[in-house]
Amino acid sequence: MVSSSHEAMHRIFQEDPGVFARTFRTLGLPFPEPVAVSLMPTDLTEIQPLERRVDTLLRIDAAEGDSYLLAVEAQGKKDRAKPGSWAYYVAHLYAKYRLPPLLLVTCQDRTTAEWAARTVDIGPTAWPTLSLRPLVLGPHNVPVVTDPDEAARDIPLATLSAVTHGKDPNAGAILKALAAALQTVDDDTAMIFAELTELGLGSAPAAQIWRDLMSVDLSFFRSETSERLRSEGRAEGRAEDILRILSKRGVVVSEQVRERIVSCGDLDVLSDWFDRSLVVEVAEELFAVAGD
């Protein structure tokens, strides 16, 4: 069963594919600057009934004209079967796309990261046919971001830092920096990375620190924009209720009436229409003005 922390680790790269390039620069790794990043299908299943899926698959097109595939896998613990699966992913991707694949594994603890980073030779000892060499990001090499200004300059990287160092003693300082940074961006972006952080921390002790920060420091989630979005959601639900009642009662609804109902964002008006939908014989009577 896939855990929430596993899900968050690779979703960070889906939300902002450019984070991998910035992370590599920070680590001094010699990968060219990308000019385009494309999300690719993650289903690697062939005709055989065994389903195989990589967590996230990106196509990277570099400025120099070189392209390669970045397969992102989140790994929460040692798994003897994983190197075989990873070798399959790499070989299959190369055969299918004819592009060099790079396997990136993200981990939350040093023991798993060190295990995942080993080069695995596949084949006879005297002559291995395939060597698997993943690139691993974890608490051993992802930078610790405790400065709010630094976190604000690259929130996806700061989120990756918070998740990979969620079990470290200084996790609180990392989370406080990220919480402060999230207050500098729009609500939608903040909510995405706040959720990814909570998912990524899983059951780690730092998860409670993050929940406390969310309830105190990030009160902006109750901002005018968020309230408007929640109100719009309630309005959509009430409009659907009106249409459902009319349908159940056999009242014919024209396209004009349907459009007027679903486009209304006023909950008070929709409540009136809801009450009338229980008794009207003609749909247009929903809009009758009191006293008519």
C-alpha positions, -999 to +999 in steps of 0.1 A: +000+000+000+014+034-010+018+057+020+010+094+020+047+103+025+056+082-005+029+101-025+042+135-014+079+128-022+073+124-060+044+148-063+067+177-054+084+171-088+050+170-105+040+203-090+072+220-100+094+198-124+121+225-123+129+217-087+151+188-098+174+211-118+177+236-089+184+208-065+211+194-088+227+229-090+227+232-052+245+198-050+270+207-077+258+179-100+268+183-137+233+183-154+226+208-181+200+235-176+166+224-190+147+245-215+115+223-214+101+197-190+072+174-200+052+151-178+052+116-194+029+086-189+039+065-158+024+032-170+052+009-180+030-022-183+035-044-214+013-072-227+020-093-196-006-090-168+020-077-143+014-039-138+044-017-134+043+020-128+071+045-120+060+072-096+068+102-118+083+104-153+095+136-169+112+143-202+140+168-199+151+189-229+183+207-222+196+239-237+224+222-256+199+200-275+203+169-254+172+152-240+168+125-213+141+109-191+139+115-154+121+087-136+113+097-099+108+070-073+100+076-036+115+049-013+105+047+023+125+016+034+148-011+021+132-035-004+152-063-019+128-065-049+132-028-058+166-029-077+150-055-101+120-033-106+142-002-112+163-021-137+131-030-156+120+006-155+153+019-169+156-008-196+120-004-207+122+034-209+153+033-230+138+007-254+105+026-257+117+062-260+153+058-272+163+085-247+189+080-219+170+075-186+180+088-152+166+071-121+161+096-092+152+080-058+140+102-029+143+090+007+135+103+041+162+085+062+199+081+057+199+043+060+174+039+031+192+066+011+226+048+015+210+015+005+193+030-025+225+047-037+244+015-041+254+005-076+237-029-083+253-052-109+229-075-126+242-106-143+270-131-136+296-120-111+323-124-137+305-103-163+276-082-152+252-074-180+236-043-165+248-019-138+221+001-120+232+034-104+204+055-090+208+092-081+195+095-046+181+126-028+177+124+009+187+139+043+224+131+034+225+156+005+194+177+003+202+211+018+188+221+052+167+253+046+161+272+078+162+307+065+127+321+056+141+343+028+160+313+013+128+292+016+107+319-001+131+320-031+125+283-039+094+269-021+095+235-038+131+230-028+122+241+007+094+216+008+117+189-004+141+199+024+113+198+050+101+163+039+135+147+036+147+161+069+114+154+087+130+130+111+160+153+120+163+171+153+163+205+135+131+197+116+112+224+136+135+252+122+131+239+087+093+238+090+091+273+105+111+287+076+088+270+051+057+282+070+070+318+068+078+314+031+043+301+023+029+334+035+046+352+006+028+333-022-008+330-033-032+309-014-035+281-040+003+276-042+006+277-004-021+252+001-006+228-024+029+228-008+014+229+028-005+197+019+025+180+003+045+188+034+019+173+057+016+142+036+054+139+033+060+141+070+035+112+076+037+100+112+070+116+120+071+137+152+076+168+131+041+163+117+026+177+149+049+208+146+037+214+111+000+210+121+006+236+149+022+260+125-007+256+101-032+265+128-013+295+140+011+310+114-009+301+083-042+318+093-042+333+058-057+300+046-090+316+059-084+346+037-110+362+014-098+342-016-101+309+003-135+318+016-147+327-019-135+294-032-154+275-004-185+296-011-183+288-048-181+251-039-212+254-017-231+273-045-222+246-070-235+219-047-268+237-040-273+243-077-269+206-083-294+198-056-320+221-073-315+204-106-317+170-090-350+178-073-366+192-104-355+161-123-369+137-097-402+156-098-404+154-135-401+192-141-387+200-175-356+222-173-346+242-204-310+250-212-316+286-203-330+277-169-301+253-162-275+279-172-291+305-149-291+280-119-255+268-123-241+303-130-256+317-098-231+322-070-254+338-044-262+312-017-292+332-004-308+332-039-300+296-044-316+287-011-348+304-022-347+285-055-341+253-036-372+258-015-393+266-046-379+236-065-399+214-041-433+229-052-430+246-086-448+230-116-428+249-142-390+255-138-393+292-147-414+297-116-382+294-096-373+329-106-406+345-098-403+377-077-423+377-044-457+394-050-459+383-087 
